[in-house]
Amino acid sequence: MLDEISKKSQTVPDAVLNSTKCLVVIPSITGSTVNVSAGGVASCRDAADSWSAPGFVKFNGHGVRPHRTDLLVFVLSDTGVRALRSGELQIGGQKRAAPLVSTTPITTQLELDVESLTYGGAAGVLSSSEGSGVIRGDAGTWDPIHNAVPRKTTEKYLSSVASFFNTITATGIVIHHTAVIPGESTAPRSERDIDEYHRARGFEILCFNRVYHVAYHYLIMPDGRVKPGRPERCEGAHAKGYNSYLGISVVGDFSSEDNPTGKKGPTRPTAKQIASLIQLCRRLKDRYNIPLQHIVRHSDISSTRCPGDRFPFRSVLNQLQRRSGGVTAGAWMTPPKRPMAWLTVAALSTTLVAAPKQTRHSSKASSEEPFRSFRLLDAKLTLLAHQQETLNAALNPVQGGSRRKAAHSERRTTASSNMNSTAAAIALVAGGLERLYQRRHQSFGVEMFRIMRIKAQQVQRGVNAVAKAQTRGTLDLATKRLDERIMSLIVQFQAASGGYGAARCSPGAWTCCEPKRSKDLLQSEPVACMWGCVSQAESCTGFVGPYIRRP
């Protein structure tokens, strides 16, 4: 059953998998939703990639779908582990639905602050389950069962568990440079050098019954050749908290601090490397429906200089945008055929858009900020990009009679109106955060979200200019400016949300976005920060996020 889920599509977010301490599997439950009794197995994590031999358990409860259903319980807390080992773990009553890759592509510590998460599986696809009840085991026989199950069966099961937890569905792309392997004087000359270094670092992973060492999914050599690393469906080991993003490393050291004179190799990526990178990113972006704001530098999500200040990241994003959203004369763009679930939610979340303003007096809502708003902004930016594709399609001239031209003009009006509404929603959310940090007297946060609000409003004006353009020349100019404004908004979102999905703070600590050094900013970034942890809110020099409550 675990192998079937892994092969189809991993719908459980990587953050949930990495935070799991024990896994309970109740396979093939049949019966009614009223009362269910079924047997299963439980196994707990001994180390990062090692699990204890399974022990038998029994589930008694209700709320499970009446058809043939698999129940998977991910135990996340030490309290849950103790309850399971003592022989009685209560499940159910989840305050919110268990997160899925399709609805929560970036899972934060807030979603993981629970004892357990329950999923139901059917035909190899998992979804959040409303099942509740008690899982019982014999506390006296929790140790591995030596005689009840053949050894080979146990080993095969544990291999499936390890592989299941190392399987991902890609949700983004992280761009790296290899820099110089410690002890060497220049950048690595082959993928074998990197594989050996990562093997020595302990980056190996068991995935689909094979062991891989290289932490990245792809390497791009100086001559532009693309070398595969670990498979795309296997978790990376290249960016803490973002290893469900595909890691692409460009061979070289592009930091002016670490490689100022070129003694450690080329100071900038070659033209062939950039061409290969853009082609690869386009392919992966289309394959996994990756939004542009999920294509980041390592330094955007972690405290590092990788891939270096000489790496032309903004230029790469601009070229990717021109393919995905920008319009050129005569270009024909079509809406995506398979919008993601979270994109659909964003399109329907009219009431949620005003949440920061409506819930300004709600301590629960504000205590989750700005992470709560980041999730909404993320979905809105993706929606904006898809709406831009629809608008671009409506901008191309059509041949035919007056009725056909009128219908085409109506599509253009509708597309620009939808895009304008989404940009307005983004401005409203950013404005809500701006006011929140005004009340908290944190000027850096005020400035961060003031800039984001202004950039969203500039997108609105850009959409209006495109809608009003009467000639091909004015239309081309207006669409070019709109592209630039959308890119500027995306970069500002990345600047504010940098690494928030990786923040893991101790109970009693605050999440905090500390300002980046001016030399680490993109040319178009007036301000940017990186998320981390502080023991007291007053010690945060940027702006604070959620407080991690004590158990």
C-alpha positions as CSV (number, residue, x, y, z in Angstrom):
1,M,0.0,0.0,0.0
2,L,2.8,2.4,0.9
3,D,4.6,1.5,-2.4
4,E,1.4,2.2,-4.4
5,I,1.1,5.7,-2.8
6,S,4.8,6.5,-3.4
7,K,4.6,5.5,-7.1
8,K,1.5,7.5,-7.9
9,S,1.9,10.8,-6.1
10,Q,3.1,11.8,-2.6
11,T,0.3,14.0,-1.3
12,V,1.6,14.3,2.2
13,P,3.8,17.4,2.6
14,D,7.5,16.8,3.1
15,A,7.4,18.8,6.4
16,V,4.8,16.3,7.8
17,L,6.9,13.4,6.7
18,N,10.1,14.8,8.3
19,S,8.3,15.6,11.5
20,T,6.7,12.2,11.9
21,K,7.9,10.2,15.0
22,C,5.6,7.1,14.5
23,L,3.5,5.8,11.7
24,V,0.3,3.7,12.1
25,V,-1.1,1.9,9.1
26,I,-4.6,0.4,9.2
27,P,-5.0,-1.1,5.7
28,S,-8.2,-2.0,3.8
29,I,-10.8,-0.9,6.3
30,T,-14.3,-2.0,5.2
31,G,-17.6,-1.3,6.8
32,S,-19.8,1.6,7.8
33,T,-18.9,5.1,9.0
34,V,-20.6,4.4,12.3
35,N,-18.4,1.8,14.0
36,V,-15.2,0.4,12.7
37,S,-12.8,-2.2,14.1
38,A,-9.6,-3.1,12.1
39,G,-6.1,-4.3,12.7
40,G,-2.9,-2.7,11.5
41,V,0.8,-2.1,12.4
42,A,2.8,0.8,14.0
43,S,6.4,1.6,13.6
44,C,8.5,4.5,15.2
45,R,11.5,6.3,13.9
46,D,14.8,5.2,15.4
47,A,16.9,7.7,13.3
48,A,16.3,10.0,10.3
49,D,16.1,7.0,7.9
50,S,15.7,4.1,10.2
51,W,12.5,2.7,11.7
52,S,11.7,0.1,14.4
53,A,10.2,-3.2,13.4
54,P,6.4,-3.0,13.3
55,G,4.1,-3.9,16.2
56,F,0.5,-5.0,15.8
57,V,-2.2,-2.5,16.8
58,K,-6.0,-2.4,16.6
59,F,-8.2,0.6,15.7
60,N,-11.7,1.1,17.0
61,G,-13.6,4.2,15.9
62,H,-15.8,5.8,13.4
63,G,-15.8,8.5,10.7
64,V,-14.0,6.4,8.1
65,R,-15.4,6.2,4.6
66,P,-17.7,3.2,4.1
67,H,-15.7,1.9,1.1
68,R,-12.4,0.1,1.2
69,T,-10.1,2.7,2.9
70,D,-6.5,2.7,4.2
71,L,-6.0,4.8,7.4
72,L,-2.6,6.4,8.0
73,V,-1.8,8.1,11.3
74,F,1.3,10.3,11.5
75,V,2.3,10.8,15.1
76,L,4.2,14.1,15.5
77,S,4.6,14.7,19.2
78,D,6.4,13.0,22.0
79,T,3.0,12.9,23.9
80,G,1.5,10.9,21.0
81,V,4.5,8.5,20.9
82,R,4.1,7.8,24.7
83,A,0.4,7.2,24.2
84,L,1.0,4.8,21.4
85,R,3.7,2.9,23.2
86,S,1.6,2.7,26.4
87,G,-1.2,1.0,24.4
88,E,-3.8,3.7,23.8
89,L,-3.6,6.6,21.3
90,Q,-6.6,8.8,20.7
91,I,-7.1,10.2,17.2
92,G,-9.6,12.5,15.7
93,G,-10.9,15.9,16.5
94,Q,-8.4,17.6,14.3
95,K,-8.8,21.4,14.5
96,R,-8.0,21.7,10.8
97,A,-7.8,19.3,7.9
98,A,-4.5,17.5,7.6
99,P,-2.3,19.4,5.1
100,L,-1.9,18.2,1.5
101,V,0.7,19.1,-1.1
102,S,-2.1,20.4,-3.3
103,T,-3.5,22.8,-0.7
104,T,-0.5,23.6,1.5
105,P,2.6,23.5,-0.7
106,I,4.6,25.2,2.1
107,T,3.9,23.7,5.5
108,T,5.0,25.7,8.5
109,Q,5.5,24.8,12.2
110,L,1.9,26.0,12.9
111,E,0.4,23.1,10.9
112,L,2.7,20.7,12.7
113,D,1.8,21.8,16.3
114,V,-0.5,18.8,16.8
115,E,-0.3,15.3,18.4
116,S,-1.1,13.5,15.2
117,L,-2.5,13.9,11.7
118,T,-4.8,11.3,10.1
119,Y,-5.2,10.6,6.4
120,G,-7.4,8.2,4.5
121,G,-6.2,6.5,1.3
122,A,-8.2,5.0,-1.6
123,A,-6.6,3.6,-4.8
124,G,-3.2,5.0,-3.7
125,V,-4.3,8.6,-3.2
126,L,-4.4,10.1,0.3
127,S,-6.6,12.9,1.7
128,S,-7.4,14.3,5.1
129,S,-9.6,11.9,7.1
130,E,-12.3,12.6,9.7
131,G,-11.7,9.2,11.2
132,S,-11.6,9.2,15.0
133,G,-11.3,6.6,17.8
134,V,-8.6,4.8,19.6
135,I,-5.5,2.8,18.5
136,R,-4.6,0.1,21.0
137,G,-1.6,-2.1,21.2
138,D,-0.2,-4.3,23.8
139,A,2.2,-2.1,25.8
140,G,4.0,-5.2,27.0
141,T,4.8,-6.5,23.5
142,W,5.6,-3.2,21.8
143,D,9.1,-4.4,21.1
144,P,9.6,-5.9,17.6
145,I,7.7,-9.1,17.0
146,H,10.3,-11.7,16.3
147,N,8.3,-14.8,15.5
148,A,4.9,-13.6,14.4
149,V,6.1,-12.2,11.0
150,P,8.9,-13.7,8.8
151,R,12.0,-11.6,8.9
152,K,12.0,-10.9,5.1
153,T,8.5,-9.6,5.3
154,T,9.5,-7.2,8.1
155,E,12.5,-6.0,6.2
156,K,10.4,-5.4,3.1
157,Y,7.9,-3.4,5.0
158,L,10.6,-1.2,6.7
159,S,12.1,-0.6,3.3
160,S,8.7,0.5,2.0
161,V,8.3,2.8,5.0
162,A,11.7,4.4,4.4
163,S,11.1,4.9,0.7
164,F,7.6,6.3,1.4
165,F,9.0,8.9,3.7
166,N,11.7,9.9,1.2
167,T,9.2,10.4,-1.7
168,I,8.0,13.9,-2.7
169,T,5.9,15.7,-5.2
170,A,7.9,18.7,-6.4
171,T,6.5,22.1,-5.2
172,G,9.3,24.4,-6.3
173,I,12.9,24.8,-7.5
174,V,16.0,25.9,-5.6
175,I,19.0,27.2,-7.6
176,H,22.5,26.6,-6.1
177,H,26.1,26.9,-7.1
178,T,28.4,24.0,-6.2
179,A,31.1,26.4,-4.9
180,V,34.3,24.6,-3.9
181,I,34.5,21.3,-2.1
182,P,36.4,21.7,1.1
183,G,40.0,20.6,0.7
184,E,39.9,21.4,-3.1
185,S,41.1,24.6,-4.8
186,T,38.6,24.8,-7.6
187,A,35.0,24.0,-8.4
188,P,34.2,20.2,-8.9
189,R,35.1,18.9,-12.3
190,S,32.5,16.1,-12.5
191,E,29.3,14.9,-11.0
192,R,31.4,12.1,-9.5
193,D,33.3,14.6,-7.3
194,I,30.0,15.9,-5.9
195,D,28.5,12.5,-5.4
196,E,31.6,11.4,-3.4
197,Y,31.6,14.5,-1.3
198,H,27.9,14.2,-0.5
199,R,28.3,10.5,0.3
200,A,31.0,11.5,2.9
201,R,28.6,14.1,4.3
202,G,25.9,11.5,4.9
203,F,23.4,12.8,2.4
204,E,22.4,9.4,1.2
205,I,18.8,8.5,0.8
206,L,16.9,5.3,0.1
207,C,14.2,5.9,-2.5
208,F,12.4,3.4,-4.6
209,N,14.7,0.7,-3.3
210,R,17.9,2.5,-4.4
211,V,20.5,4.5,-2.6
212,Y,21.4,8.0,-3.8
213,H,24.1,10.3,-2.5
214,V,24.2,13.5,-4.4
215,A,22.0,16.0,-2.7
216,Y,20.7,17.8,-5.8
217,H,18.3,16.6,-8.5
218,Y,20.3,18.1,-11.3
219,L,23.8,19.5,-11.9
220,I,24.7,21.8,-14.8
221,M,28.3,21.6,-16.0
222,P,30.3,24.5,-17.4
223,D,29.7,23.3,-20.9
224,G,25.9,23.3,-20.4
225,R,25.5,19.6,-20.0
226,V,22.8,18.6,-17.5
227,K,23.6,15.7,-15.3
228,P,20.9,13.9,-13.3
229,G,21.3,13.6,-9.5
230,R,18.7,11.9,-7.4
231,P,15.3,11.3,-9.1
232,E,12.7,14.1,-9.1
233,R,10.3,12.1,-7.0
234,C,13.0,11.6,-4.2
235,E,13.4,14.1,-1.4
236,G,16.4,16.4,-1.8
237,A,19.1,17.2,0.8
238,H,20.0,20.7,-0.4
239,A,17.8,23.2,1.5
240,K,16.5,22.6,5.0
241,G,12.8,22.9,5.1
242,Y,12.5,23.1,1.3
243,N,13.7,19.7,0.2
244,S,10.4,19.1,-1.7
245,Y,11.8,21.7,-4.0
246,L,13.9,20.3,-6.8
247,G,17.6,21.2,-6.3
248,I,19.5,22.4,-9.4
249,S,23.2,23.2,-8.8
250,V,25.2,25.2,-11.4
251,V,28.9,24.1,-11.2
252,G,31.0,27.1,-10.2
253,D,31.5,29.7,-7.4
254,F,29.7,32.9,-8.2
255,S,30.3,34.7,-4.9
256,S,32.4,37.9,-5.0
257,E,33.4,37.3,-1.4
258,D,34.4,33.7,-1.7
259,N,35.8,33.8,-5.3
260,P,36.7,37.5,-5.9
261,T,39.4,36.9,-8.5
262,G,38.4,33.6,-10.1
263,K,41.0,31.4,-8.5
264,K,38.3,29.0,-7.5
265,G,36.8,28.8,-11.0
266,P,34.6,31.0,-13.2
267,T,33.2,34.0,-11.4
268,R,29.9,33.9,-13.4
269,P,27.9,31.0,-15.0
270,T,28.6,30.5,-18.6
271,A,26.0,31.3,-21.3
272,K,25.5,27.6,-21.9
273,Q,24.8,27.0,-18.3
274,I,22.2,29.7,-18.2
275,A,20.6,28.4,-21.3
276,S,20.4,24.9,-20.0
277,L,19.1,26.1,-16.6
278,I,16.3,28.1,-18.2
279,Q,15.3,25.1,-20.4
280,L,15.4,22.7,-17.5
281,C,13.4,25.1,-15.2
282,R,10.7,25.5,-17.9
283,R,10.4,21.8,-18.3
284,L,10.1,21.2,-14.5
285,K,7.8,24.2,-14.1
286,D,5.4,22.8,-16.7
287,R,5.6,19.2,-15.4
288,Y,4.8,20.0,-11.8
289,N,2.8,23.3,-12.2
290,I,5.4,25.2,-10.2
291,P,4.5,28.9,-9.8
292,L,7.2,31.5,-10.5
293,Q,7.4,32.6,-6.9
294,H,8.5,29.0,-6.0
295,I,11.6,29.3,-8.1
296,V,14.2,30.7,-5.6
297,R,17.9,31.0,-4.9
298,H,19.2,29.1,-2.0
299,S,19.9,32.4,-0.3
300,D,16.2,33.3,-0.5
301,I,15.3,30.5,1.9
302,S,18.4,30.0,4.0
303,S,21.2,32.1,5.5
304,T,23.8,31.5,2.8
305,R,25.4,33.3,-0.1
306,C,24.6,30.5,-2.5
307,P,24.4,30.8,-5.5
308,G,26.5,34.0,-5.1
309,D,25.8,37.7,-5.8
310,R,27.2,37.3,-9.4
311,F,24.5,34.8,-10.4
312,P,22.0,36.6,-12.7
313,F,18.9,35.4,-10.9
314,R,16.6,38.2,-11.9
315,S,17.5,37.7,-15.5
316,V,16.6,34.0,-15.2
317,L,13.3,34.8,-13.6
318,N,12.5,37.3,-16.4
319,Q,13.1,34.8,-19.1
320,L,11.0,32.2,-17.3
321,Q,8.2,34.8,-16.9
322,R,8.2,35.7,-20.6
323,R,7.4,32.1,-21.4
324,S,4.8,31.6,-18.7
325,G,3.0,34.9,-18.5
326,G,4.4,37.6,-20.7
327,V,3.1,38.3,-24.2
328,T,4.9,39.2,-27.3
329,A,3.3,40.3,-30.6
330,G,1.5,37.4,-32.1
331,A,2.1,35.0,-29.2
332,W,-0.7,32.7,-28.3
333,M,-1.1,31.7,-24.6
334,T,-3.7,29.3,-23.3
335,P,-4.9,28.8,-19.8
336,P,-3.5,25.7,-17.9
337,K,-5.5,22.5,-18.2
338,R,-4.9,21.3,-14.7
339,P,-5.1,24.1,-12.1
340,M,-3.9,23.1,-8.7
341,A,-6.4,22.7,-5.8
342,W,-4.9,25.6,-3.9
343,L,-5.3,27.8,-7.0
344,T,-9.0,27.0,-7.1
345,V,-9.3,27.8,-3.4
346,A,-7.6,31.2,-4.1
347,A,-10.0,32.0,-6.8
348,L,-13.0,31.3,-4.5
349,S,-11.6,32.9,-1.4
350,T,-13.2,36.3,-1.7
351,T,-14.0,36.5,2.0
352,L,-10.6,35.3,3.0
353,V,-9.0,38.2,1.0
354,A,-10.0,40.7,3.6
355,A,-9.1,38.5,6.5
356,P,-6.2,40.7,7.9
357,K,-8.6,43.6,8.1
358,Q,-11.7,41.8,9.3
359,T,-9.8,39.8,12.0
360,R,-7.7,42.7,13.3
361,H,-9.1,42.1,16.8
362,S,-8.8,38.3,16.7
363,S,-5.9,37.2,18.7
364,K,-5.9,33.8,17.1
365,A,-5.7,35.2,13.6
366,S,-3.0,37.7,14.4
367,S,-1.0,35.2,16.3
368,E,-0.5,33.2,13.1
369,E,0.6,36.2,11.1
370,P,2.2,36.8,8.7
371,F,2.4,33.0,7.9
372,R,-1.4,32.8,7.5
373,S,-1.3,35.7,5.0
374,F,1.8,34.3,3.2
375,R,-0.2,31.2,2.3
376,L,-3.0,33.3,0.8
377,L,-0.6,35.6,-1.0
378,D,1.2,32.6,-2.4
379,A,-2.0,31.2,-3.9
380,K,-3.1,34.7,-5.1
381,L,0.2,35.2,-7.0
382,T,-0.3,31.8,-8.7
383,L,-3.8,32.8,-9.6
384,L,-2.5,36.1,-11.0
385,A,-0.1,34.3,-13.3
386,H,-2.8,32.1,-14.7
387,Q,-5.1,35.0,-15.2
388,Q,-2.3,36.8,-17.0
389,E,-2.1,33.8,-19.4
390,T,-5.8,34.1,-20.0
391,L,-5.5,37.9,-20.6
392,N,-2.6,37.4,-23.0
393,A,-4.7,34.9,-25.0
394,A,-7.5,37.5,-25.2
395,L,-5.1,40.2,-26.4
396,N,-4.3,38.6,-29.7
397,P,-6.3,39.8,-32.7
398,V,-9.0,37.6,-34.2
399,Q,-10.3,37.3,-37.7
400,G,-14.0,37.2,-38.4
401,G,-17.2,39.1,-38.2
402,S,-18.4,41.7,-35.7
403,R,-20.0,39.1,-33.4
404,R,-16.8,37.2,-33.0
405,K,-14.8,40.3,-32.4
406,A,-17.3,41.5,-29.8
407,A,-17.0,38.1,-28.0
408,H,-13.2,38.4,-28.1
409,S,-13.4,41.9,-26.7
410,E,-15.7,40.7,-23.9
411,R,-13.1,38.0,-23.0
412,R,-10.4,40.6,-22.8
413,T,-12.6,42.8,-20.5
414,T,-13.4,39.8,-18.3
415,A,-9.8,38.7,-18.1
416,S,-8.5,42.1,-17.2
417,S,-11.2,42.5,-14.6
418,N,-10.3,39.2,-13.0
419,M,-6.7,40.1,-12.9
420,N,-7.3,43.5,-11.5
421,S,-9.4,41.9,-8.7
422,T,-6.7,39.5,-7.7
423,A,-4.1,42.3,-7.6
424,A,-6.4,44.3,-5.5
425,A,-6.8,41.4,-3.1
426,I,-3.0,41.1,-2.8
427,A,-2.8,44.8,-2.0
428,L,-5.5,44.4,0.6
429,V,-3.7,41.5,2.3
430,A,-0.4,43.4,2.2
431,G,-2.2,46.5,3.6
432,G,-3.6,44.4,6.4
433,L,-0.1,43.3,7.4
434,E,1.2,46.8,7.1
435,R,-1.4,47.9,9.6
436,L,-0.6,45.0,11.9
437,Y,3.0,45.9,12.2
438,Q,2.1,49.6,12.7
439,R,0.2,48.4,15.8
440,R,3.1,46.3,16.8
441,H,5.5,49.3,16.3
442,Q,7.8,47.3,14.1
443,S,8.9,49.7,11.4
444,F,10.8,47.1,9.3
445,G,7.6,45.1,8.9
446,V,5.6,48.2,8.1
447,E,8.1,49.1,5.3
448,M,8.2,45.5,4.0
449,F,4.4,45.3,3.5
450,R,4.0,48.9,2.4
451,I,6.3,48.2,-0.5
452,M,4.4,45.0,-1.3
453,R,1.0,46.9,-1.2
454,I,2.4,49.6,-3.5
455,K,3.7,47.0,-6.0
456,A,0.4,45.2,-6.0
457,Q,-1.4,48.6,-6.8
458,Q,1.1,49.2,-9.6
459,V,0.1,45.8,-11.0
460,Q,-3.5,47.0,-10.9
461,R,-2.5,50.1,-12.9
462,G,-0.6,48.0,-15.3
463,V,-3.6,45.8,-16.0
464,N,-5.7,48.8,-16.6
465,A,-3.2,50.2,-19.1
466,V,-3.2,46.9,-21.0
467,A,-7.0,46.8,-21.0
468,K,-7.2,50.4,-22.4
469,A,-4.5,50.0,-25.1
470,Q,-5.9,50.8,-28.5
471,T,-2.9,50.1,-30.8
472,R,-0.4,47.3,-31.1
473,G,2.5,49.6,-30.1
474,T,0.8,50.8,-26.9
475,L,-0.3,47.2,-26.1
476,D,3.2,45.9,-26.4
477,L,4.6,48.6,-24.2
478,A,1.8,48.1,-21.6
479,T,2.3,44.3,-21.5
480,K,6.0,44.7,-21.1
481,R,5.5,47.1,-18.2
482,L,2.9,44.8,-16.6
483,D,5.4,41.9,-16.8
484,E,8.0,44.0,-15.0
485,R,5.5,45.0,-12.3
486,I,4.4,41.4,-11.7
487,M,8.0,40.3,-11.5
488,S,8.7,43.1,-9.0
489,L,5.7,42.0,-6.9
490,I,6.9,38.3,-6.9
491,V,10.4,39.3,-5.9
492,Q,9.0,41.4,-3.0
493,F,6.9,38.4,-1.8
494,Q,10.0,36.3,-1.9
495,A,11.9,39.0,0.0
496,A,9.3,39.0,2.8
497,S,8.6,35.3,3.1
498,G,12.2,34.1,2.7
499,G,12.6,30.7,4.4
500,Y,9.4,30.9,6.5
501,G,8.7,27.3,5.7
502,A,12.0,26.2,7.3
503,A,11.6,28.1,10.6
504,R,11.5,25.5,13.4
505,C,11.7,27.2,16.8
506,S,11.7,25.8,20.3
507,P,8.6,26.2,22.4
508,G,8.6,29.6,24.0
509,A,10.5,31.2,21.1
510,W,9.3,33.7,18.5
511,T,9.7,33.4,14.8
512,C,11.5,36.5,13.4
513,C,12.4,37.8,10.0
514,E,15.8,39.5,10.3
515,P,16.9,42.0,7.7
516,K,19.4,40.9,5.0
517,R,22.6,42.6,4.4
518,S,22.4,45.2,1.7
519,K,25.0,43.4,-0.4
520,D,22.9,40.2,-0.3
521,L,19.9,42.0,-1.9
522,L,18.9,41.8,-5.5
523,Q,19.2,45.0,-7.4
524,S,15.4,45.3,-7.4
525,E,15.0,44.5,-3.7
526,P,14.8,47.6,-1.4
527,V,14.4,45.4,1.7
528,A,14.5,41.7,2.3
529,C,14.7,39.4,5.3
530,M,15.3,35.8,6.4
531,W,13.1,33.9,8.9
532,G,14.6,32.4,12.0
533,C,14.0,32.3,15.8
534,V,14.6,34.6,18.7
535,S,14.0,34.0,22.4
536,Q,12.3,37.3,23.0
537,A,10.2,39.4,20.6
538,E,12.2,42.6,21.6
539,S,15.4,41.1,20.3
540,C,14.1,40.8,16.7
541,T,15.6,43.6,14.6
542,G,13.2,43.0,11.8
543,F,9.6,41.9,12.5
544,V,8.2,39.0,14.4
545,G,5.9,36.2,13.3
546,P,4.0,33.5,15.2
547,Y,5.0,32.7,18.8
548,I,5.6,29.0,19.3
549,R,3.6,28.1,22.3
550,R,4.7,25.8,25.0
551,P,3.1,22.3,25.4
